[in-house]
Amino acid sequence: MDGKVRENKTGFLNIIYGYLLLLTPIFDQYEMPFLSFFEIFCIISVIIYILERKTIARFRINWFVYFGYAVLVTLCIALGLQDTGMADLAMRIIKLFLLLFNMFVIAPTILDLERCLKMYERIVVICAVVLILQNLLYAVAKIPTMFLIPGVTLNYNGGINSSEFMNYTIGRIYTGYYYRPCSFFIEPSFQVQYSLPLLAIMLTQLSGLHVKGKLLFRTLVVTAGMALTTSFLGIACVIILWAVQLIQMAKSHESKIVNRLVWIIPIIGAGTIYLANRSLISYSITSKVTQLSNLSTTSSFTLRVVRGLECFKQTNLLIKIFGCGYGNITSYYHAIGLRTIYDTVITDISYMSGFFTLLCSVGIIGTIIYIITLLPIMRCRVPAVRMLLLCFALLMISSACFDTPNYCVMMALMVTMLNPNRSGGEYDNSLYS
């Protein structure tokens, strides 16, 4: 990333933590023995924190109140469910604690933000370039490609073998399905969730009297990569983020930069549309729009948003207020026999957007406590934090990102930007404001 940071000695373990944080969303796609890669990362993070800080810091009351409430509701509901084992219940509570402790205590204390953002940018740009080349290869030579590690079990779709999954996915192209490349990710939406926070930060750096051409080029590459995923979420978020940033720049009287971008965006847009038409991506986008126009269909948007609302409406008033507990959604919904008209094509009864996962898990009260926990972020006037908060809202509403590694990365970045005493020294305001 561009910008200067005041020099400060950063420990080796701090750097390792940043790399693990960024790589976890990619490696968590693969199944690990006993624990997931995300869970292993959370445990390693606590060890790094103890080694670096020597002593455990005092708990921050804002997130701990949410944790305490979630645990209380989870225990009350789980004890009344027949198929809930104590070991599973304990693991879920520990996982929730480690996730929150990671985001609100460990990351803002030891994450070297400057190094982390530089590595984050490299990873996202590489993924975007690979995806663009995948589209180009298919458009020119009709050769579809996937770049998952072969011969291993995926943490996806019940644990399918990665080679079988790639063969199945590519094989569907020859039966009429359109090709949707996603570089090193299982699904295009996963790449969008991973790349979106970085695009938000890059856009805020386009403000100022002097915008470096290399930064602008990298931003456009990431933008094109997200658009070419054909994910409706990706395309919608790209349009929203760019629109917000251009409006902000216009308000700041940065007319020269806005005019420069207005001329460049149509060029990159024309190239993207041309490549899209050559690789049948236009059909993908058209079908998505058709699905969204009819909420009775079983599109991913319908299942995540409308189905989540339907599930919440079908629960009783007590559950609406207090929730059914963290990780209890599947067991509780099975116990009460909850069904919706959207369940014909899913195997996971808890499939819904991140916001409705939160709302159904901890209820209205828990959701309010969670929002209060995020108030310091909402009050922050740093442009990058505000843009990340917009990304967070978009992903929570439209994707199942809640409590995932991508969610952890986004939250860790926002909270760390609020901490002036973080590892790596104070950041120069030219980077984020």
ChimeraX attribute file (.defattr): number of C-alpha atoms within 10 A of each C-alpha:
attribute: neighborCount
match mode: 1-to-1
recipient: residues
	/A:1	17
	/A:2	15
	/A:3	12
	/A:4	13
	/A:5	17
	/A:6	10
	/A:7	10
	/A:8	11
	/A:9	9
	/A:10	15
	/A:11	14
	/A:12	9
	/A:13	17
	/A:14	23
	/A:15	19
	/A:16	15
	/A:17	23
	/A:18	23
	/A:19	16
	/A:20	18
	/A:21	24
	/A:22	21
	/A:23	19
	/A:24	22
	/A:25	23
	/A:26	19
	/A:27	20
	/A:28	20
	/A:29	22
	/A:30	21
	/A:31	18
	/A:32	17
	/A:33	6
	/A:34	8
	/A:35	10
	/A:36	17
	/A:37	23
	/A:38	24
	/A:39	19
	/A:40	14
	/A:41	22
	/A:42	26
	/A:43	16
	/A:44	14
	/A:45	26
	/A:46	18
	/A:47	13
	/A:48	18
	/A:49	23
	/A:50	14
	/A:51	12
	/A:52	16
	/A:53	13
	/A:54	9
	/A:55	9
	/A:56	13
	/A:57	12
	/A:58	7
	/A:59	11
	/A:60	11
	/A:61	10
	/A:62	16
	/A:63	20
	/A:64	16
	/A:65	16
	/A:66	22
	/A:67	20
	/A:68	13
	/A:69	17
	/A:70	26
	/A:71	21
	/A:72	15
	/A:73	21
	/A:74	24
	/A:75	18
	/A:76	12
	/A:77	18
	/A:78	23
	/A:79	13
	/A:80	11
	/A:81	14
	/A:82	10
	/A:83	12
	/A:84	15
	/A:85	11
	/A:86	12
	/A:87	8
	/A:88	11
	/A:89	19
	/A:90	13
	/A:91	11
	/A:92	17
	/A:93	19
	/A:94	13
	/A:95	17
	/A:96	18
	/A:97	17
	/A:98	19
	/A:99	24
	/A:100	20
	/A:101	20
	/A:102	24
	/A:103	23
	/A:104	21
	/A:105	23
	/A:106	26
	/A:107	30
	/A:108	23
	/A:109	23
	/A:110	25
	/A:111	26
	/A:112	24
	/A:113	25
	/A:114	22
	/A:115	17
	/A:116	21
	/A:117	19
	/A:118	12
	/A:119	17
	/A:120	22
	/A:121	20
	/A:122	13
	/A:123	16
	/A:124	23
	/A:125	22
	/A:126	17
	/A:127	22
	/A:128	28
	/A:129	17
	/A:130	18
	/A:131	26
	/A:132	25
	/A:133	16
	/A:134	23
	/A:135	30
	/A:136	18
	/A:137	15
	/A:138	19
	/A:139	18
	/A:140	11
	/A:141	9
	/A:142	14
	/A:143	13
	/A:144	18
	/A:145	21
	/A:146	21
	/A:147	15
	/A:148	20
	/A:149	15
	/A:150	14
	/A:151	12
	/A:152	16
	/A:153	19
	/A:154	23
	/A:155	19
	/A:156	15
	/A:157	10
	/A:158	9
	/A:159	12
	/A:160	16
	/A:161	19
	/A:162	22
	/A:163	17
	/A:164	14
	/A:165	20
	/A:166	18
	/A:167	12
	/A:168	11
	/A:169	18
	/A:170	20
	/A:171	13
	/A:172	13
	/A:173	13
	/A:174	10
	/A:175	8
	/A:176	8
	/A:177	13
	/A:178	16
	/A:179	24
	/A:180	25
	/A:181	27
	/A:182	29
	/A:183	24
	/A:184	21
	/A:185	20
	/A:186	23
	/A:187	14
	/A:188	22
	/A:189	20
	/A:190	22
	/A:191	27
	/A:192	29
	/A:193	24
	/A:194	22
	/A:195	24
	/A:196	25
	/A:197	26
	/A:198	23
	/A:199	28
	/A:200	25
	/A:201	22
	/A:202	25
	/A:203	21
	/A:204	24
	/A:205	23
	/A:206	22
	/A:207	23
	/A:208	14
	/A:209	9
	/A:210	8
	/A:211	13
	/A:212	12
	/A:213	10
	/A:214	10
	/A:215	16
	/A:216	16
	/A:217	12
	/A:218	19
	/A:219	22
	/A:220	21
	/A:221	21
	/A:222	26
	/A:223	26
	/A:224	22
	/A:225	30
	/A:226	32
	/A:227	26
	/A:228	27
	/A:229	29
	/A:230	26
	/A:231	22
	/A:232	23
	/A:233	20
	/A:234	25
	/A:235	18
	/A:236	13
	/A:237	23
	/A:238	21
	/A:239	12
	/A:240	14
	/A:241	20
	/A:242	17
	/A:243	12
	/A:244	15
	/A:245	20
	/A:246	22
	/A:247	13
	/A:248	16
	/A:249	19
	/A:250	16
	/A:251	10
	/A:252	11
	/A:253	11
	/A:254	15
	/A:255	13
	/A:256	12
	/A:257	18
	/A:258	19
	/A:259	12
	/A:260	10
	/A:261	14
	/A:262	12
	/A:263	10
	/A:264	14
	/A:265	14
	/A:266	11
	/A:267	11
	/A:268	15
	/A:269	15
	/A:270	11
	/A:271	13
	/A:272	20
	/A:273	17
	/A:274	14
	/A:275	20
	/A:276	22
	/A:277	13
	/A:278	16
	/A:279	22
	/A:280	18
	/A:281	24
	/A:282	18
	/A:283	14
	/A:284	20
	/A:285	16
	/A:286	12
	/A:287	13
	/A:288	17
	/A:289	12
	/A:290	13
	/A:291	17
	/A:292	16
	/A:293	10
	/A:294	11
	/A:295	16
	/A:296	13
	/A:297	15
	/A:298	19
	/A:299	17
	/A:300	19
	/A:301	21
	/A:302	21
	/A:303	25
	/A:304	25
	/A:305	22
	/A:306	17
	/A:307	26
	/A:308	23
	/A:309	19
	/A:310	17
	/A:311	20
	/A:312	19
	/A:313	12
	/A:314	14
	/A:315	17
	/A:316	10
	/A:317	12
	/A:318	11
	/A:319	20
	/A:320	19
	/A:321	17
	/A:322	21
	/A:323	29
	/A:324	28
	/A:325	26
	/A:326	24
	/A:327	20
	/A:328	23
	/A:329	21
	/A:330	14
	/A:331	19
	/A:332	21
	/A:333	17
	/A:334	15
	/A:335	13
	/A:336	9
	/A:337	8
	/A:338	14
	/A:339	15
	/A:340	12
	/A:341	11
	/A:342	19
	/A:343	14
	/A:344	9
	/A:345	9
	/A:346	11
	/A:347	10
	/A:348	10
	/A:349	17
	/A:350	22
	/A:351	21
	/A:352	28
	/A:353	27
	/A:354	26
	/A:355	24
	/A:356	28
	/A:357	27
	/A:358	21
	/A:359	26
	/A:360	30
	/A:361	25
	/A:362	30
	/A:363	24
	/A:364	18
	/A:365	16
	/A:366	24
	/A:367	22
	/A:368	14
	/A:369	19
	/A:370	21
	/A:371	14
	/A:372	16
	/A:373	18
	/A:374	17
	/A:375	12
	/A:376	12
	/A:377	20
	/A:378	14
	/A:379	10
	/A:380	15
	/A:381	11
	/A:382	16
	/A:383	20
	/A:384	24
	/A:385	28
	/A:386	19
	/A:387	22
	/A:388	23
	/A:389	21
	/A:390	19
	/A:391	22
	/A:392	21
	/A:393	13
	/A:394	17
	/A:395	23
	/A:396	21
	/A:397	19
	/A:398	21
	/A:399	22
	/A:400	22
	/A:401	21
	/A:402	20
	/A:403	15
	/A:404	15
	/A:405	27
	/A:406	25
	/A:407	22
	/A:408	22
	/A:409	21
	/A:410	22
	/A:411	24
	/A:412	22
	/A:413	22
	/A:414	26
	/A:415	19
	/A:416	24
	/A:417	22
	/A:418	16
	/A:419	13
	/A:420	12
	/A:421	13
	/A:422	19
	/A:423	22
	/A:424	22
	/A:425	17
	/A:426	18
	/A:427	18
	/A:428	12
	/A:429	11
	/A:430	13
	/A:431	20
	/A:432	17
	/A:433	14
